[in-house]
Amino acid sequence: MLADNALTAYYSQVQPESFAQIDSILVEPSLAGVAMAKGDGEPAKAFQAAVQSLIDDGTYGKIMAAWNLTPSAVKTAEINPTVEG
């Protein structure tokens, strides 16, 4: 099966007798995000700060490692980042 890293990591952990996650292949990098209502940027800033706090204190890295998602980890939480490509 070909799927994103999160899904393949999940299947390989909940059904290890049926699935094994192999090294990631780079099809095309893409970002995941959270949609919020336009107009008031404060909720977005609060969410970004919360995610950045998890990155800074190592919690995010531990979560990503626990699900075999370290290659997909981001280094910073951004609001509307520029995507090249």
Beta strands, then each sheet from edge to edge (+ up, - down):
end
